[in-house]
Amino acid sequence: MTYLHGKVICGGTALGTAYVFHRNAGQVKECKTACPADEQHRLENAVEAVKEELTGCAQQAKSDTAKEIFEIHRMMLEDDDVLDFLHNAVENDGLTAQKAVFQAEQYFSQLFRDTPDDYMIARIDDIRDVCGRLTAYLSDEKYADKPHEPFILAANELLPADLMRFGAENMKGIVLGSGSVYSHASIMIKEMGIPALICENINEIKTGMSVLLDADGGTAYLEPDEETVRRFSCFKQSAVSNPFEGLPCKIYVNIANPSEVSGELLKKCDGIGLFRTEYLYFGRTDPPGEDEQFAIYKEILEKADGKNVTVRTFDTGSDKAAECLPLEKEENPALGFRGLRVYSLYPEVFKTQLRALLRAAVYGNLRIMYPMVTSCSETEEIRRIILQTAHELSEQGIPYKIPLQGAMIETPAAALLSGKLAQTVDFFSVGTNDLVQYTLALDRQSGRLDSFNDKSYEAVTALIKTAAENARKNGIEIGICGELASQPELTGKWLEAGIDYLSVSPAALKK
């Protein structure tokens, strides 16, 4: 038995047969074409096919993070710079479609690598992933040898496209030879809840060998002996499958797709603490209509069978761009039009969502919350719009109900003003992803800044305590729905701060 040590992407244990995956190096045999028109046609077909594939991936993805990634990739295939490069390479340089894609990958990867912008550097893997999909389509590349039995995937590198092609059904663990724990592939692995490590000497893993992956301890055992397998099997059976079970607070789950809601999931929690509705707006040219949204919200409420369902109104902007709600390019989009600020630009789209929500509220315990709140005037204005919407529905004879309304505490301004803010809403929900970003001035898209992150979250905790104290004084509930809620090691800190509920990713309940 030998073993490899590595960095943890996602904790957990897994035992299976290794499958070694070698990513296509992108070599192109035919570089020039005698008929550019035919190659242009092939290229256009490939672009449209991959865009459709990415839209399907976003719809099927089980996590909001995965949906964001596929939406970013689809938008790359609508970028004028990318499309112009591809078409010029075929039409003017006489290259084959595959060679044009290969050159595009090389050019934009280097372009992103040379920029001082951390966000653009992080897009290198994205352009490689997109070009890999185009190459696979143009070469009719298939993953015919994908294992049909439980396996441990070993690869020098992995992109989001590879994860989707392999799927999570039989992939029990992952060992990577390179990459970052902050890459999009790593983020997706965490969301999928698959035990995974980044290890050196990955070439020691051969297809067909037995691998025991102890991602909690940062070790992969190759050809483990019976005693090691027995020890980990006993540990796995005795471990608590749900680390949040038995806590003195409510446990909700975060969802981005109605298909995520199931009876099995709802048995493990007290309801839905965050439904990210912006994903209803992605991958389409027109926003979803009132009846379409009403049907979705009603379905979720009926599935919840009386349990709370907290719906966040659409939070587009910044890194979550929706084609049907276009925004002007901004120098610093994280500080620009996003969240409820977008509603002033699209008031009728916001009103449509509110009408659907008020109608659906008749069918269960619906709560609405609003993103990126920074002042009381914002929540007061939304309450005015809610009353106006209710009046319109009443005049039309349409059944409705005004649900409880909450504000997200994801800016220092909201936390510091929480005493006054608590008088305008019915509950608080802390969005720790953005609260960390804005409190510590750390771009959440940049893994390079991780060393500057205060892992004790001292400043963030102080803001959360302030919001919790003000919530308690005003008799309203406060919870956490950001990524930090899904980390069991931080639960004690949040309970001590006065948090009433945690809303975690579905994968967190399976640990």
C-alpha positions as CSV (number, residue, x, y, z in Angstrom):
1,M,0.0,0.0,0.0
2,T,1.2,3.5,-0.9
3,Y,-0.3,6.8,-0.2
4,L,-0.4,10.4,-1.5
5,H,-0.8,13.5,0.5
6,G,-2.6,16.6,-0.8
7,K,-4.6,19.7,-0.4
8,V,-8.3,19.3,0.4
9,I,-10.9,20.5,-2.1
10,C,-13.8,18.8,-0.5
11,G,-13.8,16.6,2.6
12,G,-15.2,13.1,2.9
13,T,-14.2,9.5,2.3
14,A,-14.6,7.3,-0.7
15,L,-13.5,3.8,-1.9
16,G,-13.4,2.8,-5.5
17,T,-11.6,1.7,-8.6
18,A,-9.4,4.4,-10.1
19,Y,-10.1,5.8,-13.6
20,V,-7.3,7.9,-15.0
21,F,-8.5,10.7,-17.3
22,H,-6.2,12.4,-19.8
23,R,-7.5,15.6,-21.1
24,N,-7.3,16.1,-24.9
25,A,-4.2,18.2,-25.6
26,G,-6.0,20.0,-28.3
27,Q,-3.7,18.9,-31.2
28,V,-5.1,19.6,-34.6
29,K,-4.0,17.6,-37.6
30,E,-5.6,19.7,-40.4
31,C,-4.6,23.4,-40.1
32,K,-5.6,24.9,-43.5
33,T,-8.8,24.6,-45.5
34,A,-9.5,24.8,-49.2
35,C,-13.1,25.9,-48.5
36,P,-13.4,28.6,-45.8
37,A,-17.2,28.8,-46.4
38,D,-17.7,25.2,-45.3
39,E,-15.5,25.7,-42.3
40,Q,-17.4,28.8,-41.3
41,H,-20.6,26.8,-41.4
42,R,-19.0,24.1,-39.2
43,L,-17.8,26.7,-36.8
44,E,-21.2,28.4,-36.5
45,N,-22.9,25.0,-36.0
46,A,-20.4,24.2,-33.2
47,V,-20.9,27.5,-31.5
48,E,-24.7,27.2,-31.5
49,A,-24.5,23.5,-30.4
50,V,-22.2,24.3,-27.5
51,K,-24.4,27.3,-26.4
52,E,-27.4,25.0,-26.4
53,E,-25.3,22.4,-24.4
54,L,-24.3,25.0,-21.8
55,T,-27.9,26.2,-21.4
56,G,-28.9,22.6,-20.8
57,C,-26.0,22.2,-18.3
58,A,-27.2,25.3,-16.4
59,Q,-30.7,24.0,-16.2
60,Q,-29.6,20.6,-15.0
61,A,-27.0,21.8,-12.6
62,K,-27.8,21.1,-8.9
63,S,-26.1,24.2,-7.4
64,D,-26.3,27.9,-8.0
65,T,-22.5,28.0,-8.4
66,A,-22.5,25.5,-11.2
67,K,-25.3,27.5,-12.9
68,E,-23.2,30.7,-12.7
69,I,-20.2,29.0,-14.2
70,F,-22.1,27.6,-17.2
71,E,-23.8,30.9,-17.8
72,I,-20.4,32.6,-17.9
73,H,-19.2,30.0,-20.4
74,R,-22.3,30.5,-22.6
75,M,-21.8,34.3,-22.6
76,M,-18.2,33.8,-23.8
77,L,-19.7,32.3,-27.0
78,E,-21.7,35.5,-27.4
79,D,-18.7,37.8,-26.9
80,D,-17.9,39.8,-30.0
81,D,-14.1,39.6,-29.5
82,V,-14.2,35.8,-29.3
83,L,-16.5,35.4,-32.3
84,D,-14.6,37.9,-34.4
85,F,-11.3,36.1,-33.7
86,L,-12.8,32.7,-34.7
87,H,-14.4,33.9,-37.9
88,N,-11.4,35.9,-39.0
89,A,-9.1,33.0,-38.4
90,V,-11.2,30.9,-40.8
91,E,-12.2,33.5,-43.4
92,N,-9.0,35.6,-43.6
93,D,-6.3,33.1,-42.5
94,G,-7.9,30.1,-44.2
95,L,-7.7,27.9,-41.0
96,T,-9.9,25.0,-40.3
97,A,-12.6,25.5,-37.6
98,Q,-10.6,23.3,-35.2
99,K,-7.4,25.2,-35.7
100,A,-9.2,28.5,-35.3
101,V,-10.5,27.3,-31.9
102,F,-7.1,26.1,-30.9
103,Q,-5.6,29.5,-31.7
104,A,-8.4,31.3,-29.9
105,E,-7.7,29.3,-26.8
106,Q,-4.0,30.2,-27.0
107,Y,-4.6,33.8,-27.7
108,F,-7.2,34.6,-25.1
109,S,-5.4,32.5,-22.4
110,Q,-2.3,34.6,-22.9
111,L,-4.3,37.8,-23.0
112,F,-6.0,37.0,-19.7
113,R,-2.7,35.8,-18.2
114,D,-1.0,39.2,-19.1
115,T,-3.6,41.3,-17.5
116,P,-3.2,42.6,-13.9
117,D,-6.9,42.0,-13.3
118,D,-7.4,38.9,-11.0
119,Y,-10.9,38.4,-12.4
120,M,-9.6,38.1,-16.0
121,I,-6.8,35.7,-14.9
122,A,-9.4,33.5,-13.3
123,R,-11.1,33.3,-16.7
124,I,-8.3,31.3,-18.3
125,D,-9.8,28.0,-17.3
126,D,-13.2,29.3,-18.6
127,I,-11.9,30.0,-22.1
128,R,-10.1,26.6,-22.1
129,D,-13.3,24.9,-21.1
130,V,-15.3,26.6,-23.8
131,C,-12.7,25.9,-26.5
132,G,-12.5,22.3,-25.3
133,R,-16.3,21.9,-25.8
134,L,-16.0,23.4,-29.3
135,T,-13.1,21.1,-30.1
136,A,-15.0,18.1,-28.8
137,Y,-18.0,19.0,-31.0
138,L,-15.9,19.6,-34.1
139,S,-13.9,16.4,-33.7
140,D,-16.9,14.4,-32.5
141,E,-15.0,13.5,-29.4
142,K,-16.8,11.1,-27.1
143,Y,-16.3,9.8,-23.6
144,A,-17.3,6.3,-24.6
145,D,-15.0,4.7,-22.0
146,K,-16.6,6.5,-19.1
147,P,-16.9,4.0,-16.2
148,H,-20.4,2.7,-15.4
149,E,-19.5,1.5,-11.9
150,P,-18.4,3.5,-8.9
151,F,-14.9,5.0,-9.5
152,I,-12.3,7.4,-8.2
153,L,-11.4,9.9,-10.9
154,A,-7.7,10.8,-11.3
155,A,-6.7,13.6,-13.6
156,N,-3.8,16.0,-13.9
157,E,-6.4,18.7,-14.5
158,L,-10.1,19.0,-14.7
159,L,-12.5,21.6,-16.1
160,P,-16.2,22.1,-15.5
161,A,-17.1,20.5,-18.8
162,D,-15.3,17.3,-17.7
163,L,-17.3,17.2,-14.5
164,M,-20.6,17.4,-16.3
165,R,-19.6,14.7,-18.8
166,F,-18.6,12.3,-16.1
167,G,-21.5,13.2,-13.8
168,A,-21.8,12.6,-10.1
169,E,-23.8,9.3,-10.2
170,N,-20.8,6.9,-10.2
171,M,-17.9,9.4,-9.5
172,K,-17.3,8.8,-5.7
173,G,-14.0,10.7,-5.4
174,I,-11.5,12.8,-7.3
175,V,-7.7,13.1,-7.1
176,L,-6.2,16.0,-9.2
177,G,-2.5,16.5,-10.0
178,S,-2.7,20.2,-10.4
179,G,-5.1,23.2,-10.1
180,S,-6.4,25.5,-7.4
181,V,-9.0,24.9,-4.7
182,Y,-10.5,28.1,-6.0
183,S,-10.9,27.1,-9.6
184,H,-14.4,26.8,-11.1
185,A,-13.9,23.0,-11.2
186,S,-13.1,22.9,-7.5
187,I,-16.0,25.1,-6.6
188,M,-18.3,22.7,-8.5
189,I,-16.8,19.7,-6.8
190,K,-17.5,21.3,-3.4
191,E,-21.1,22.0,-4.5
192,M,-21.5,18.4,-5.7
193,G,-20.1,17.2,-2.3
194,I,-17.6,14.8,-3.9
195,P,-14.5,14.0,-1.7
196,A,-11.5,15.5,-3.6
197,L,-7.8,16.2,-3.2
198,I,-5.0,17.9,-5.2
199,C,-1.9,15.7,-4.9
200,E,1.6,15.5,-6.3
201,N,2.8,12.3,-7.9
202,I,-0.6,11.5,-9.3
203,N,1.1,9.5,-12.0
204,E,1.4,6.7,-9.4
205,I,-2.4,6.1,-9.8
206,K,-3.2,3.6,-12.6
207,T,-6.6,2.8,-14.0
208,G,-8.0,-0.3,-12.3
209,M,-6.2,0.0,-9.0
210,S,-8.1,0.3,-5.7
211,V,-8.1,3.8,-4.1
212,L,-9.3,4.8,-0.7
213,L,-9.7,8.5,-0.5
214,D,-9.6,10.1,2.9
215,A,-10.2,13.7,1.9
216,D,-10.8,14.7,5.5
217,G,-7.3,13.7,6.3
218,G,-5.8,14.8,3.0
219,T,-4.6,11.4,2.0
220,A,-5.2,9.0,-0.9
221,Y,-4.4,5.3,-0.2
222,L,-3.4,3.3,-3.3
223,E,-4.2,-0.4,-3.1
224,P,-5.1,-0.1,0.6
225,D,-4.9,-3.2,2.7
226,E,-7.9,-4.9,4.4
227,E,-7.2,-3.3,7.8
228,T,-7.2,0.2,6.3
229,V,-10.4,-0.4,4.4
230,R,-12.1,-1.9,7.5
231,R,-11.0,1.0,9.7
232,F,-12.4,3.6,7.3
233,S,-15.6,1.6,6.6
234,C,-16.3,1.5,10.4
235,F,-15.5,5.2,10.7
236,K,-17.9,6.1,7.8
237,Q,-20.7,4.0,9.3
238,S,-20.4,5.5,12.7
239,A,-20.1,9.1,11.5
240,V,-23.0,11.4,11.7
241,S,-24.4,11.7,8.1
242,N,-25.9,15.1,8.9
243,P,-23.5,17.3,10.9
244,F,-26.3,19.8,11.5
245,E,-28.7,17.3,13.1
246,G,-29.7,18.1,16.6
247,L,-28.6,21.7,16.7
248,P,-30.6,24.2,18.8
249,C,-31.5,26.2,15.7
250,K,-33.5,25.7,12.6
251,I,-31.7,24.2,9.5
252,Y,-32.9,25.3,6.1
253,V,-31.4,24.6,2.6
254,N,-30.5,26.8,-0.3
255,I,-31.7,26.0,-3.8
256,A,-31.6,27.5,-7.3
257,N,-33.8,25.1,-9.2
258,P,-37.3,23.7,-8.3
259,S,-36.0,20.2,-9.3
260,E,-33.7,20.2,-6.2
261,V,-36.7,20.1,-3.9
262,S,-37.6,16.6,-2.9
263,G,-39.4,14.8,-0.1
264,E,-36.1,13.2,0.9
265,L,-34.3,16.6,1.2
266,L,-37.1,18.2,3.1
267,K,-37.0,15.4,5.7
268,K,-33.5,16.5,6.6
269,C,-34.3,20.2,7.1
270,D,-36.9,22.7,8.3
271,G,-37.6,24.2,4.9
272,I,-36.0,26.3,2.2
273,G,-34.0,29.3,3.5
274,L,-33.0,30.6,0.1
275,F,-34.4,30.1,-3.4
276,R,-32.1,32.0,-5.7
277,T,-34.6,33.1,-8.4
278,E,-32.1,34.9,-10.6
279,Y,-31.5,31.5,-12.3
280,L,-35.0,31.7,-13.7
281,Y,-33.7,34.6,-15.8
282,F,-30.5,33.1,-17.1
283,G,-30.1,31.6,-20.6
284,R,-33.1,33.4,-22.1
285,T,-33.8,36.6,-24.2
286,D,-36.9,37.6,-22.3
287,P,-37.6,37.5,-18.5
288,P,-39.9,34.8,-17.2
289,G,-43.6,35.8,-17.2
290,E,-45.9,36.1,-14.3
291,D,-47.8,32.8,-14.9
292,E,-44.5,30.9,-15.4
293,Q,-43.1,32.2,-12.2
294,F,-46.4,31.7,-10.3
295,A,-46.4,28.0,-11.3
296,I,-42.8,27.5,-10.2
297,Y,-43.3,29.2,-6.8
298,K,-46.6,27.3,-6.2
299,E,-45.0,24.0,-7.0
300,I,-42.2,24.5,-4.5
301,L,-44.6,25.6,-1.8
302,E,-46.7,22.6,-2.3
303,K,-43.7,20.3,-2.2
304,A,-42.6,22.0,1.1
305,D,-46.0,20.9,2.6
306,G,-46.3,23.8,5.1
307,K,-42.6,24.3,5.8
308,N,-41.1,27.8,5.3
309,V,-40.0,28.7,1.8
310,T,-37.8,31.9,1.6
311,V,-37.6,33.3,-1.9
312,R,-35.0,35.9,-2.7
313,T,-36.1,38.3,-5.5
314,F,-33.8,38.2,-8.5
315,D,-30.2,39.1,-7.7
316,T,-28.6,39.8,-11.1
317,G,-25.7,42.1,-11.9
318,S,-22.0,41.9,-11.1
319,D,-20.8,38.3,-11.9
320,K,-24.4,37.1,-12.4
321,A,-25.3,38.7,-15.7
322,A,-28.7,37.9,-17.2
323,E,-29.0,38.3,-21.0
324,C,-32.6,39.3,-20.7
325,L,-31.7,42.1,-18.2
326,P,-28.7,43.8,-19.9
327,L,-26.6,46.3,-17.9
328,E,-24.0,48.8,-19.0
329,K,-20.4,47.7,-18.5
330,E,-19.0,49.0,-15.2
331,E,-15.5,49.5,-14.0
332,N,-16.3,47.7,-10.7
333,P,-19.6,45.8,-11.1
334,A,-19.5,44.4,-7.6
335,L,-20.0,47.9,-6.4
336,G,-22.4,48.9,-9.2
337,F,-25.9,47.9,-10.3
338,R,-26.8,44.5,-8.7
339,G,-29.5,43.2,-6.5
340,L,-32.3,45.5,-5.7
341,R,-30.5,48.4,-7.5
342,V,-31.4,46.7,-10.8
343,Y,-35.1,46.9,-9.9
344,S,-35.0,50.7,-10.6
345,L,-33.9,49.9,-14.1
346,Y,-36.5,47.2,-14.7
347,P,-39.5,48.1,-12.5
348,E,-42.0,46.1,-14.5
349,V,-39.9,43.0,-14.4
350,F,-39.7,43.4,-10.6
351,K,-43.4,44.0,-10.4
352,T,-44.1,40.9,-12.4
353,Q,-42.1,38.8,-9.9
354,L,-43.9,40.3,-7.0
355,R,-47.3,39.6,-8.5
356,A,-46.3,36.0,-9.0
357,L,-45.0,35.7,-5.4
358,L,-48.1,37.3,-3.8
359,R,-50.3,34.9,-5.8
360,A,-48.3,31.9,-4.9
361,A,-48.2,32.9,-1.2
362,V,-51.7,31.6,-0.9
363,Y,-50.4,28.0,-1.2
364,G,-47.9,27.8,1.7
365,N,-45.6,29.6,4.1
366,L,-43.8,31.9,1.7
367,R,-41.3,34.5,2.8
368,I,-39.7,37.1,0.5
369,M,-36.3,38.7,1.0
370,Y,-34.4,41.4,-0.9
371,P,-30.7,41.4,-1.8
372,M,-28.1,44.2,-1.4
373,V,-30.1,46.3,1.0
374,T,-28.1,49.3,2.3
375,S,-30.7,51.7,3.7
376,C,-34.2,51.8,5.3
377,S,-35.5,53.9,2.4
378,E,-35.0,50.9,0.1
379,T,-37.1,48.5,2.1
380,E,-39.7,51.1,2.7
381,E,-40.0,51.7,-1.0
382,I,-40.3,48.0,-1.7
383,R,-43.1,47.7,0.9
384,R,-44.9,50.5,-0.9
385,I,-44.6,48.6,-4.2
386,I,-45.9,45.4,-2.4
387,L,-49.0,47.2,-1.2
388,Q,-49.6,48.7,-4.6
389,T,-49.2,45.3,-6.2
390,A,-51.6,43.8,-3.7
391,H,-54.2,46.5,-4.4
392,E,-54.0,45.8,-8.1
393,L,-54.5,42.0,-7.6
394,S,-57.4,42.7,-5.3
395,E,-59.1,45.0,-7.9
396,Q,-58.6,42.2,-10.5
397,G,-60.2,39.6,-8.2
398,I,-57.0,37.5,-8.1
399,P,-56.4,35.7,-4.8
400,Y,-53.2,36.8,-3.0
401,K,-51.4,37.0,0.3
402,I,-48.7,39.4,1.5
403,P,-46.0,37.2,3.0
404,L,-43.3,38.1,5.6
405,Q,-40.6,40.2,4.0
406,G,-36.9,40.2,4.9
407,A,-33.7,42.1,4.2
408,M,-30.4,40.4,3.4
409,I,-27.5,41.6,5.6
410,E,-24.7,41.4,3.1
411,T,-23.2,44.9,3.3
412,P,-21.6,46.5,6.3
413,A,-24.2,49.4,5.9
414,A,-27.1,47.0,6.4
415,A,-25.4,45.5,9.6
416,L,-24.6,48.9,11.0
417,L,-28.1,50.2,10.3
418,S,-29.8,47.0,11.4
419,G,-31.5,48.6,14.4
420,K,-33.5,50.9,12.2
421,L,-33.7,48.4,9.4
422,A,-35.3,45.8,11.7
423,Q,-38.3,48.1,12.1
424,T,-39.0,47.9,8.4
425,V,-38.8,44.2,7.8
426,D,-39.9,40.9,9.3
427,F,-36.6,39.0,9.4
428,F,-32.9,39.2,8.5
429,S,-30.8,36.8,6.4
430,V,-27.0,37.2,6.4
431,G,-25.3,36.7,3.1
432,T,-21.8,35.9,4.3
433,N,-20.3,35.6,0.8
434,D,-20.8,39.2,0.0
435,L,-20.5,40.4,3.7
436,V,-16.9,39.0,3.8
437,Q,-16.1,40.6,0.4
438,Y,-17.3,44.0,1.4
439,T,-16.1,44.0,4.9
440,L,-12.6,42.8,4.1
441,A,-12.3,44.5,0.7
442,L,-11.6,41.1,-0.9
443,D,-12.8,40.3,-4.4
444,R,-14.8,37.1,-4.0
445,Q,-13.8,36.1,-7.5
446,S,-10.1,36.1,-6.8
447,G,-8.4,33.1,-5.2
448,R,-5.1,34.9,-5.1
449,L,-6.3,37.0,-2.2
450,D,-7.0,34.1,0.1
451,S,-3.9,34.7,2.2
452,F,-5.5,38.1,3.1
453,N,-8.7,36.5,4.3
454,D,-9.2,36.5,8.1
455,K,-10.2,32.9,8.6
456,S,-11.4,33.8,12.2
457,Y,-13.9,36.2,10.5
458,E,-13.5,38.6,13.5
459,A,-14.8,41.7,11.8
460,V,-17.6,39.8,10.0
461,T,-18.6,38.2,13.2
462,A,-18.8,41.6,14.9
463,L,-21.2,42.8,12.2
464,I,-23.3,39.7,12.5
465,K,-23.5,40.1,16.3
466,T,-24.6,43.7,15.8
467,A,-27.4,42.6,13.4
468,A,-28.4,39.7,15.7
469,E,-28.7,42.0,18.7
470,N,-30.8,44.4,16.8
471,A,-33.0,41.6,15.4
472,R,-33.6,40.3,19.0
473,K,-34.4,43.8,20.3
474,N,-37.0,44.2,17.6
475,G,-38.4,40.7,17.9
476,I,-37.5,39.5,14.4
477,E,-35.6,36.3,13.3
478,I,-32.1,36.3,11.9
479,G,-30.3,33.6,10.0
480,I,-27.3,32.9,7.8
481,C,-27.7,31.7,4.2
482,G,-24.2,32.3,2.8
483,E,-21.4,29.7,2.3
484,L,-20.1,30.1,5.9
485,A,-23.4,28.6,7.1
486,S,-22.5,25.3,5.5
487,Q,-19.3,24.9,7.5
488,P,-20.0,22.9,10.7
489,E,-16.8,24.1,12.4
490,L,-18.2,27.6,12.4
491,T,-21.7,26.7,13.8
492,G,-20.8,27.3,17.4
493,K,-19.6,30.8,16.5
494,W,-22.9,31.6,14.8
495,L,-25.1,30.2,17.6
496,E,-23.0,32.3,20.1
497,A,-23.6,35.3,18.0
498,G,-27.4,34.9,18.3
499,I,-28.3,33.3,15.0
500,D,-31.8,31.7,14.9
501,Y,-31.3,29.5,11.7
502,L,-28.8,28.4,9.2
503,S,-29.5,27.8,5.5
504,V,-27.0,25.4,4.0
505,S,-26.3,23.8,0.6
506,P,-28.0,20.4,0.1
507,A,-24.6,18.8,-0.2
508,A,-23.7,20.0,3.4
509,L,-26.5,17.8,4.7
510,K,-25.0,14.7,3.1
511,K,-21.6,15.0,4.7
